């Protein structure tokens, strides 16, 4: 049988892992982009603040520099500029400051080894010389191409143009490196928290789904078992009905051949004898012969009626269920003198469909016949009543001297239920009813069936 729980558990687990991975990558992409946008915006403000702090000595330093001086020698920056740069790095998140002259040479850097380097093709320098502020994120363990260094921290580098006045030409470019490690660390922490939360929610959902599937599997297995039991019971019922049909046919054939045929043969002989006696003018003997035929004919008539009733009682169509059941119980008590059937039948003006009446009659007939074969009792309670749109039938073969006994519901694995009551239960279920059976400590069996009418 297909293992639904294992298949769903594996499929859901793979789906959950893929979902967590996708959400993590998507969230990381969003976080990285938000870090870049926030860091660039903050760093540009910080760069403008640094530029304001470095002026006016910075503009004087760059304005007085010629291209020949820039190409031949490194012009030494004024001490005030270095002091201001050191103060900015001490009081802010700035970790490095570089100043380019208008020809792309590093005129000043907090890293003295970079002073004098030419970077005219640096995209940040080119953009700043065109009047734009440009920022770039440099992550941990990445290579800074223009500085020829591996970065140990998460940095944001910003390039802004340097002007002597608002409407004056650009005389240089200021580049600052700001530390964004705290921002990256906080966002990574948030990412871990969000991803863990998503994973926890998915795990709870996964667990809930497994429980639902497990419950569904148990329901499916239970229904499958019920279907199997019903199929088995139907097979048993079909076999029993086949055997019963063959048994009834055998009895009918025997009664027709050995009883009714013999009776008709005897009548035929008596009539022939009376005819011969009448022909020989022996009238008294002929009358006696004909008179003896009358009880034989009556016996044959009664026998035919009994056989017809066993096949299908005509009173069921003519009088209804209640008189038919009462008549059957009366005849059944005569056939079994030690058994008393206590009848409590109250249908009132209820009109039942003919198929349901037939089913009720056959259920009662089969149950009472089973009581005489398999139960040792002298009392049977037969109750049939209608109330609150429900028709209820109870047959209890508890001995008449047993009262207030404990009841135990029969389960599907009870041998008696499987062997004797299963056909009756199937009749009830086929007729659209609800069936239950219980055994009491006195040895009696109580059958209960109900239909919604």
C-alpha positions in Angstrom: 0.0 0.0 0.0 1.2 3.5 -0.9 2.9 5.1 2.2 1.3 8.5 2.1 2.9 9.8 5.3 6.5 9.0 4.3 6.0 10.4 0.8 4.4 13.6 2.0 7.0 14.0 4.8 9.9 13.8 2.3 8.3 16.0 -0.3 7.3 18.6 2.3 10.8 18.6 3.8 12.4 19.2 0.4 9.9 21.9 -0.3 10.5 23.6 3.1 14.3 23.5 2.6 14.0 25.0 -0.9 11.6 27.7 0.5 14.0 28.6 3.3 17.0 28.8 0.9 15.0 31.0 -1.5 13.8 33.3 1.2 17.3 33.5 2.6 18.8 34.5 -0.7 16.1 36.9 -1.5 16.3 38.5 1.9 20.1 38.7 1.7 19.8 40.4 -1.7 17.3 42.9 -0.2 19.4 43.5 2.9 22.6 44.0 0.8 20.8 46.5 -1.4 19.4 48.4 1.6 22.9 48.5 3.2 24.4 49.9 0.0 21.7 52.6 -0.4 21.8 53.6 3.3 25.6 53.6 3.5 26.0 55.6 0.3 23.5 58.2 1.4 25.1 58.5 4.9 28.6 58.4 3.4 27.9 61.2 1.0 26.6 63.4 3.9 29.7 62.4 5.9 32.0 63.3 2.9 30.5 66.7 2.6 30.9 67.2 6.3 34.5 66.2 6.0 35.1 68.5 3.1 33.7 71.4 5.1 36.0 70.5 8.0 39.1 70.3 5.7 38.5 73.7 4.1 39.8 76.4 3.6 43.3 75.0 3.7 42.4 72.2 1.3 41.2 74.6 -1.5 44.3 76.7 -1.1 46.5 73.6 -1.2 44.9 72.3 -4.4 44.5 75.7 -6.1 48.2 76.5 -5.8 49.3 73.3 -7.3 50.4 73.2 -11.0 50.4 70.3 -13.4 54.2 70.5 -13.6 54.5 70.3 -9.9 52.1 67.4 -9.8 54.1 65.5 -12.5 57.6 66.2 -11.2 57.3 66.1 -7.4 55.0 65.4 -4.6 53.8 68.6 -3.0 53.8 68.3 0.7 50.4 69.0 2.3 50.1 71.7 5.0 50.2 70.4 8.6 46.8 71.8 9.3 45.3 69.5 6.6 46.8 66.4 8.2 45.6 67.6 11.6 42.1 68.1 10.4 42.1 64.7 8.7 43.3 63.0 11.8 40.6 64.6 13.8 37.9 63.4 11.3 39.2 59.8 11.5 39.2 60.0 15.3 35.7 61.4 15.8 33.8 59.7 12.9 33.5 56.3 11.2 36.0 57.5 8.6 39.0 55.1 8.3 40.8 56.6 5.3 40.9 60.0 3.5 42.4 60.6 0.0 42.6 63.8 -1.9 43.2 63.9 -5.7 44.3 67.0 -7.6 42.5 67.8 -10.9 44.9 65.6 -12.8 44.2 62.4 -11.0 47.2 62.2 -8.7 46.9 61.5 -5.0 48.0 64.8 -3.4 47.2 63.6 0.1 46.3 60.3 1.9 46.2 59.1 5.4 48.1 56.2 4.0 51.4 57.8 3.1 52.3 55.0 0.7 49.5 56.1 -1.7 50.6 59.7 -2.0 51.7 60.4 -5.5 49.8 57.6 -7.1 48.0 58.5 -10.3 44.5 57.2 -10.8 43.0 59.3 -13.7 40.9 56.3 -14.8 39.3 55.7 -11.5 35.5 55.7 -12.2 34.8 57.5 -8.9 37.4 60.2 -9.7 36.1 60.6 -13.3 32.5 61.0 -12.0 33.5 63.5 -9.3 35.4 65.6 -11.8 32.2 65.8 -13.8 30.4 67.2 -10.8 28.8 64.0 -9.5 29.1 62.3 -6.1 29.8 58.6 -6.5 29.9 55.8 -3.9 30.9 52.2 -4.0 30.6 49.3 -1.4 33.7 47.2 -0.7 32.9 44.0 1.2 35.2 42.1 3.5 37.8 39.9 1.7 37.3 41.7 -1.7 40.1 43.3 -3.7 40.3 47.1 -4.2 41.6 47.3 -7.7 42.8 51.0 -7.6 44.4 50.8 -4.2 45.9 47.3 -4.9 44.8 46.1 -1.5 42.7 43.4 0.1 40.1 44.8 2.4 39.8 43.5 5.9 36.6 45.4 6.7 33.3 46.3 5.1 33.8 49.8 3.7 31.9 52.4 1.7 34.1 54.7 -0.5 32.7 58.0 -1.7 34.1 60.5 -4.2 32.9 64.2 -4.2 34.2 67.1 -6.1 36.2 69.9 -4.4 35.4 73.5 -5.4 36.7 76.8 -4.1 33.3 78.3 -4.4 29.8 77.3 -5.5 30.3 78.4 -9.1 34.0 77.8 -9.4 35.6 75.0 -11.4 36.4 71.6 -9.7 40.0 71.7 -8.4 40.2 68.2 -7.0 38.3 65.2 -5.6 37.9 64.1 -2.0 37.7 60.3 -1.4 36.8 58.9 2.0 36.4 55.4 3.3 33.8 54.9 6.0 33.5 51.8 8.2 30.1 50.1 7.8 30.9 47.0 9.8 28.3 47.8 12.5 25.6 48.3 9.9 26.5 45.1 8.1 26.7 43.1 11.3 23.3 44.5 12.4 21.6 43.6 9.1 23.2 40.2 9.1 21.9 39.7 12.6 18.5 40.7 11.4 18.8 38.4 8.5 19.6 35.5 10.8 16.7 36.3 13.0 14.3 36.6 10.1 15.5 33.4 8.5 15.4 31.5 11.8 11.8 32.9 12.3 10.8 31.8 8.8 12.4 28.4 9.4 10.6 28.0 12.7 7.3 29.0 11.2 7.8 26.5 8.3 8.9 23.8 10.8 5.7 24.4 12.8 3.7 24.3 9.6 5.5 21.2 8.5 4.7 19.5 11.8 1.1 20.6 11.6 0.8 19.3 8.1 2.4 16.0 9.1 -0.1 15.6 11.9 -3.0 16.4 9.5 -1.6 13.9 7.0 -1.1 11.3 9.7 -4.7 11.8 10.9 -5.8 11.6 7.2 -3.8 8.4 6.8 -5.4 6.8 9.9 -8.8 7.8 8.6 -8.0 6.4 5.2 -6.7 3.2 6.7 -9.8 2.9 8.9 -12.1 3.4 6.0 -10.0 0.9 4.0 -10.4 -1.6 6.8 -14.1 -0.9 7.0 -14.4 -1.4 3.3 -12.5 -4.6 3.5 -14.7 -5.8 6.4 -17.8 -4.8 4.5 -16.6 -6.6 1.4 -15.8 -9.7 3.5 -19.2 -9.4 5.2 -20.9 -9.0 1.8 -19.0 -12.1 0.6 -20.2 -14.0 3.6 -23.7 -12.7 3.2 -23.7 -13.6 -0.4 -22.5 -17.1 0.4 -25.0 -17.5 3.2 -27.8 -16.2 0.9 -26.7 -18.6 -1.8 -26.7 -21.5 0.7 -30.0 -20.4 2.2 -31.5 -20.1 -1.3 -30.4 -23.6 -2.2 -31.6 -24.9 1.2 -35.0 -23.3 0.7 -35.2 -24.7 -2.8 -34.3 -28.1 -1.6 -36.9 -28.0 1.2 -39.5 -26.6 -1.3 -38.8 -29.4 -3.7 -38.9 -32.0 -0.9 -42.2 -30.7 0.4 -43.7 -30.5 -3.1 -42.6 -34.0 -4.0 -42.9 -35.9 -0.8 -45.8 -34.1 0.9 -48.0 -32.1 -1.5 -47.5 -34.6 -4.5 -48.2 -37.6 -2.2 -51.3 -35.8 -0.8 -52.6 -35.1 -4.3 -51.9 -38.7 -5.3 -53.9 -40.0 -2.4 -56.8 -37.6 -3.3 -56.6 -38.9 -6.8 -56.8 -42.5 -5.7 -59.7 -41.8 -3.3 -61.6 -39.9 -6.0 -61.1 -42.8 -8.4 -62.2 -45.3 -5.7 -65.3 -43.2 -5.0 -66.1 -43.1 -8.8 -65.8 -46.9 -9.1 -68.0 -47.4 -6.0 -70.5 -45.0 -7.4 -70.6 -46.8 -10.7 -71.3 -50.1 -8.9 -74.2 -48.6 -7.0 -72.3 -48.7 -3.7 -73.4 -45.1 -2.7 -72.7 -45.3 1.0 -69.1 -46.4 0.5 -68.6 -43.8 -2.1 -69.8 -41.1 0.2 -67.5 -42.2 2.9 -64.6 -42.2 0.5 -65.4 -38.7 -0.7 -65.8 -37.5 2.9 -62.3 -38.8 3.8 -60.8 -36.7 1.0 -61.9 -33.4 2.6 -59.3 -33.4 5.5 -56.6 -34.4 3.0 -57.5 -31.5 0.8 -57.5 -29.1 3.8 -54.1 -30.4 4.7 -52.9 -29.7 1.2 -54.4 -26.3 1.2 -52.7 -25.4 4.5 -49.4 -26.8 3.3 -49.5 -24.6 0.1 -50.4 -21.6 2.3 -47.5 -22.3 4.6 -45.1 -22.6 1.7 -46.4 -19.4 0.1 -46.0 -17.6 3.4 -42.5 -18.8 3.8 -41.7 -17.5 0.3 -43.4 -14.1 0.9 -46.3 -13.4 3.3 -49.2 -11.9 1.4 -50.3 -10.1 4.5 -47.3 -7.8 4.1 -48.8 -6.4 1.0 -52.5 -6.5 2.2 -52.3 -5.6 5.9 -48.8 -4.0 6.4 -45.8 -4.7 8.6 -47.2 -4.7 12.1 -49.9 -7.4 11.6 -47.5 -9.5 9.6 -44.9 -9.4 12.3 -47.5 -10.2 15.0 -48.7 -13.2 12.9 -45.2 -14.4 12.3 -44.3 -14.2 16.0 -47.6 -16.1 16.9 -46.8 -18.9 14.5 -43.1 -18.9 15.6 -44.2 -19.4 19.3 -46.4 -22.3 18.2 -43.5 -23.9 16.4 -41.2 -23.3 19.5 -43.5 -23.8 22.6 -40.7 -23.0 25.2 -40.0 -19.6 23.6 -42.0 -16.5 24.5 -41.7 -13.4 22.3 -42.5 -10.2 24.1 -43.7 -7.8 21.4 -43.7 -4.0 21.8 -44.6 -2.7 18.4 -45.9 0.8 18.0 -45.9 2.3 14.5 -49.1 4.2 14.7 -50.0 5.8 11.3 -46.5 5.6 10.0 -46.4 4.6 6.4 -43.2 2.7 5.4 -42.0 2.0 2.0 -42.5 -1.6 0.8 -38.7 -2.3 0.4 -38.1 -1.1 4.0 -41.1 -3.2 5.3 -39.6 -6.3 3.5 -36.2 -5.6 5.0 -37.6 -5.3 8.5 -39.6 -8.5 8.2 -36.5 -10.4 6.9 -34.3 -9.0 9.6 -36.8 -10.1 12.3 -37.3 -13.5 10.7 -33.5 -14.1 10.4 -32.9 -12.9 13.9 -35.6 -15.1 15.5 -34.4 -18.1 13.6 -30.9 -17.5 14.7 -32.0 -17.2 18.3 -33.5 -20.7 18.2 -30.3 -22.1 16.7 -27.6 -20.4 18.6 -29.1 -18.9 21.8 -30.1 -20.7 25.0 -33.0 -18.6 26.0 -36.8 -18.8 26.7 -37.5 -15.1 26.2 -37.1 -12.6 23.3 -37.9 -8.9 23.4 -39.0 -7.5 20.1 -39.5 -3.8 20.1 -40.3 -1.6 17.1 -41.3 2.0 17.4 -41.2 5.4 15.7 -40.3 8.7 17.4 -38.6 11.9 16.4 -38.5 10.8 12.7 -36.5 7.7 13.7 -37.6 4.1 13.4 -35.9 1.9 15.9 -35.8 -1.9 16.1 -34.5 -3.8 19.2 -34.2 -7.5 19.5 -33.0 -8.8 22.9 -32.6 -12.5 23.7 -31.6 -12.0 27.3 -33.2 -14.6 29.5 -36.4 -13.5 31.2 -35.0 -13.8 34.8 -32.0 -11.6 34.1 -32.4 -7.9 34.9 -30.1 -4.9 35.1 -27.1 -6.6 33.5 -24.1 -4.8 32.2 -23.8 -4.4 28.4 -20.6 -4.7 26.4 -20.6 -3.5 22.8 -19.5 -6.1 20.3 -16.5 -5.1 18.2 -15.8 -6.1 14.6 -13.3 -8.8 15.7 -15.9 -10.6 17.9 -16.4 -14.1 16.4 -20.1 -14.1 17.1 -20.6 -10.8 15.4 -18.6 -12.0 12.4 -20.3 -15.3 12.2 -24.0 -14.8 13.1 -24.8 -11.1 13.2 -22.8 -10.0 10.2 -25.5 -11.0 7.7 -28.2 -9.1 9.8 -25.9 -6.0 10.0 -25.5 -6.0 6.2 -29.2 -6.2 5.7 -29.6 -3.2 8.0 -26.9 -1.2 6.3 -28.2 -2.1 2.8 -31.6 -0.8 3.9 -30.0 2.5 4.9 -30.0 2.0 8.6 -27.5 2.2 11.5 -26.7 -1.0 13.3 -25.1 -1.9 16.7 -24.8 -5.0 18.8 -24.0 -5.6 22.5 -23.5 -8.6 24.8 -24.5 -8.6 28.4 -23.2 -10.6 31.4 -26.2 -12.8 31.3 -25.3 -14.2 27.9 -27.9 -12.3 25.9 -27.3 -10.4 22.7 -29.0 -7.1 22.1 -29.4 -6.0 18.4 -30.3 -2.4 17.7 -31.1 -0.9 14.3 -32.5 2.5 13.4 -33.6 4.3 10.3 -34.4 7.9 9.6 -38.0 8.2 8.3 
